[in-house]
């Protein structure tokens, strides 16, 4: 049968079938390419949602070797983008923390603000071992970095401990805040534990070892 160009589908079923088939092929091909394109475009977006190696590293525990830290010395490490202090406190520093007149000058001498330290650090020295003090080196006021004063600067200024030069906040050698300063709370003690006598692991709570 001969079909004219002006015939409709009913007059020429063979050609109509071929047109429908060709249209379906084009539709499927277009949809497939669109799906591939969308999936390809989504790859960078999905990758951007995954944490980078640096971000993952910031959340892992760190280990600090204190074997070469002499009494009175302090080292600074970094954990989660924050400075971590480890202070080796000699006997005279520890003795100063127990003085009754010292306690009366402190805002929270018993570490009653529980968010500032793990349970194991709710003691006079705010530490697992009295001789080593571990703290996040950021002032509880506006996050400035205090400096350490091991001895009084002058006869007029008898303060020794941690001093924030930005706004004048003061802390003792256990990170306990003094009264009448801008900082509202003690320095934060991070979770930590001892892996050996001189190896401190920051980022793992020692309390979990006994659960």
C-alpha positions as a printed NumPy array, in Angstrom:
array([[  0.   ,   0.   ,   0.   ],
       [  1.277,   3.495,  -0.943],
       [  0.774,   6.242,   1.65 ],
       [  0.778,   9.926,   0.848],
       [  2.558,  12.464,   3.035],
       [ -0.719,  14.07 ,   4.016],
       [ -2.248,  10.818,   5.231],
       [ -3.056,  10.607,   8.953],
       [ -2.021,   7.792,  11.272],
       [ -5.123,   5.848,  10.532],
       [ -4.457,   5.923,   6.809],
       [ -0.842,   4.761,   7.162],
       [ -0.383,   2.527,  10.219],
       [  3.157,   1.421,   9.335],
       [  4.554,   4.944,   9.294],
       [  2.608,   5.918,  12.43 ],
       [  4.104,   2.985,  14.298],
       [  7.602,   3.996,  13.221],
       [  6.987,   7.591,  14.395],
       [  5.749,   6.426,  17.796],
       [  8.719,   4.075,  18.197],
       [ 11.201,   6.825,  17.205],
       [  9.558,   9.247,  19.667],
       [  9.832,   6.731,  22.505],
       [ 13.514,   6.124,  21.753],
       [ 14.238,   9.862,  21.831],
       [ 12.282,  10.286,  25.074],
       [ 14.142,   7.463,  26.816],
       [ 17.511,   8.708,  25.573],
       [ 16.81 ,  12.251,  26.752],
       [ 15.685,  11.061,  30.172],
       [ 18.767,   8.834,  30.511],
       [ 21.155,  11.664,  29.634],
       [ 19.342,  13.931,  32.079],
       [ 19.721,  11.392,  34.863],
       [ 23.421,  10.903,  34.134],
       [ 23.95 ,  14.656,  34.049],
       [ 22.17 ,  15.161,  37.358],
       [ 24.128,  12.345,  38.997],
       [ 27.425,  13.719,  37.721],
       [ 26.599,  17.212,  38.929],
       [ 25.688,  15.843,  42.355],
       [ 29.073,  14.168,  42.884],
       [ 30.926,  17.369,  43.899],
       [ 28.031,  18.324,  46.188],
       [ 28.063,  14.94 ,  47.936],
       [ 31.833,  15.074,  48.267],
       [ 31.599,  18.547,  49.766],
       [ 29.392,  17.131,  52.532],
       [ 32.037,  14.577,  53.567],
       [ 34.472,  15.832,  56.259],
       [ 37.976,  16.565,  55.054],
       [ 40.976,  14.668,  56.39 ],
       [ 41.995,  17.768,  58.339],
       [ 38.527,  18.046,  59.9  ],
       [ 38.585,  14.381,  60.89 ],
       [ 42.06 ,  14.763,  62.365],
       [ 40.91 ,  17.623,  64.56 ],
       [ 38.445,  15.333,  66.318],
       [ 40.795,  12.47 ,  67.105],
       [ 42.607,  12.142,  70.45 ],
       [ 46.213,  13.288,  70.719],
       [ 49.068,  11.955,  72.832],
       [ 51.406,  14.191,  74.802],
       [ 54.747,  13.018,  76.185],
       [ 55.533,  14.787,  79.482],
       [ 58.688,  12.816,  80.289],
       [ 60.959,  15.79 ,  79.564],
       [ 58.756,  18.402,  81.229],
       [ 60.652,  19.685,  84.26 ],
       [ 58.869,  20.845,  87.396],
       [ 57.522,  24.352,  86.848],
       [ 57.5  ,  24.016,  83.068],
       [ 54.457,  24.046,  80.83 ],
       [ 53.991,  22.785,  77.28 ],
       [ 51.254,  23.631,  74.789],
       [ 49.687,  21.148,  72.379],
       [ 46.741,  21.506,  69.999],
       [ 43.484,  19.533,  70.094],
       [ 40.305,  20.388,  68.157],
       [ 41.875,  23.682,  67.178],
       [ 42.39 ,  24.725,  70.801],
       [ 45.574,  25.147,  72.856],
       [ 46.047,  22.47 ,  75.493],
       [ 48.292,  23.211,  78.459],
       [ 50.13 ,  20.606,  80.48 ],
       [ 51.772,  22.16 ,  83.551],
       [ 54.186,  20.204,  85.71 ],
       [ 53.431,  21.621,  89.154],
       [ 56.209,  21.528,  91.752],
       [ 55.4  ,  21.07 ,  95.467],
       [ 55.233,  24.821,  96.164],
       [ 52.562,  25.279,  93.495],
       [ 50.525,  22.424,  94.942],
       [ 50.895,  23.822,  98.438],
       [ 49.526,  27.193,  97.337],
       [ 46.32 ,  25.544,  96.105],
       [ 45.507,  24.269,  99.586],
       [ 45.838,  27.519, 101.506],
       [ 42.552,  28.533, 103.19 ],
       [ 43.113,  32.213, 102.368],
       [ 43.584,  31.232,  98.734],
       [ 40.227,  29.455,  98.583],
       [ 38.359,  32.484,  99.94 ],
       [ 39.522,  34.526,  96.947],
       [ 38.15 ,  32.06 ,  94.377],
       [ 34.724,  32.126,  92.763],
       [ 34.401,  28.352,  92.41 ],
       [ 37.054,  26.673,  94.592],
       [ 35.255,  23.304,  94.599],
       [ 34.658,  23.136,  90.835],
       [ 30.9  ,  23.084,  91.322],
       [ 30.258,  24.205,  87.719],
       [ 30.283,  20.682,  86.356],
       [ 30.549,  21.687,  82.698],
       [ 34.081,  22.996,  83.252],
       [ 35.751,  19.652,  83.926],
       [ 35.192,  15.882,  83.813],
       [ 34.127,  14.132,  87.005],
       [ 37.662,  12.936,  87.715],
       [ 38.862,  16.558,  87.909],
       [ 36.361,  17.725,  90.517],
       [ 39.006,  17.826,  93.221],
       [ 41.36 ,  20.335,  94.783],
       [ 43.97 ,  19.989,  92.041],
       [ 41.476,  19.579,  89.18 ],
       [ 43.548,  16.741,  87.782],
       [ 44.099,  12.99 ,  87.813],
       [ 47.621,  13.349,  89.156],
       [ 48.366,  16.309,  91.388],
       [ 51.689,  17.155,  89.722],
       [ 50.288,  17.505,  86.177],
       [ 47.583,  20.044,  85.372],
       [ 45.859,  19.693,  81.969],
       [ 43.593,  22.467,  80.721],
       [ 42.288,  24.208,  77.613],
       [ 44.269,  27.438,  77.466],
       [ 41.378,  29.782,  76.719],
       [ 39.922,  32.318,  79.132],
       [ 36.305,  31.619,  80.085],
       [ 35.457,  35.271,  79.41 ],
       [ 36.009,  35.866,  75.683],
       [ 38.362,  33.061,  74.708],
       [ 41.645,  34.963,  75.003],
       [ 44.838,  33.069,  75.824],
       [ 46.077,  33.784,  79.358],
       [ 49.761,  33.864,  80.269],
       [ 51.392,  32.057,  83.149],
       [ 53.029,  33.923,  86.032],
       [ 55.157,  31.541,  88.021],
       [ 56.284,  34.221,  90.485],
       [ 54.854,  37.631,  91.449],
       [ 55.926,  40.451,  89.142],
       [ 56.654,  42.921,  91.932],
       [ 56.209,  43.633,  95.615],
       [ 53.059,  45.52 ,  94.688],
       [ 51.649,  42.795,  92.464],
       [ 51.879,  39.546,  94.375],
       [ 49.703,  37.533,  92.008],
       [ 51.019,  34.325,  90.484],
       [ 48.948,  31.919,  88.405],
       [ 47.282,  32.467,  85.012],
       [ 46.579,  36.036,  83.968],
       [ 44.568,  37.222,  80.954],
       [ 46.233,  40.437,  79.736],
       [ 43.239,  41.301,  77.536],
       [ 40.661,  41.9  ,  80.272],
       [ 42.396,  41.127,  83.559],
       [ 40.921,  37.761,  84.51 ],
       [ 42.974,  35.704,  86.958],
       [ 43.166,  31.975,  87.669],
       [ 45.264,  29.915,  90.068],
       [ 47.507,  27.01 ,  89.065],
       [ 44.483,  24.704,  89.03 ],
       [ 42.66 ,  27.003,  86.598],
       [ 40.215,  28.211,  89.264],
       [ 38.954,  31.718,  88.619],
       [ 39.315,  34.531,  91.133],
       [ 36.446,  36.702,  92.285],
       [ 35.769,  40.161,  90.827],
       [ 37.2  ,  39.454,  87.36 ],
       [ 35.384,  39.269,  83.975],
       [ 35.734,  35.479,  83.569],
       [ 32.632,  33.787,  85.018],
       [ 33.983,  30.245,  85.42 ],
       [ 37.114,  28.175,  85.876],
       [ 39.288,  27.149,  82.943],
       [ 38.016,  24.071,  81.132],
       [ 39.714,  20.753,  81.813],
       [ 39.399,  18.536,  78.713],
       [ 38.751,  14.792,  78.824],
       [ 42.045,  12.933,  79.146],
       [ 43.697,   9.857,  80.576],
       [ 47.145,   8.358,  81.07 ],
       [ 48.315,   5.682,  78.646],
       [ 51.577,   5.369,  80.6  ],
       [ 53.288,   7.214,  83.436],
       [ 54.414,  10.011,  81.131],
       [ 51.996,   9.731,  78.187],
       [ 48.792,  11.75 ,  78.395],
       [ 46.026,  11.102,  75.876],
       [ 43.831,  14.15 ,  75.329],
       [ 40.31 ,  13.522,  74.059],
       [ 39.381,  10.354,  75.964],
       [ 37.751,  10.635,  79.377],
       [ 39.536,   8.636,  82.077],
       [ 36.161,   8.055,  83.74 ],
       [ 35.18 ,   5.835,  80.804],
       [ 37.953,   3.384,  81.727],
       [ 36.001,   2.424,  84.823],
       [ 32.524,   2.144,  83.288]])
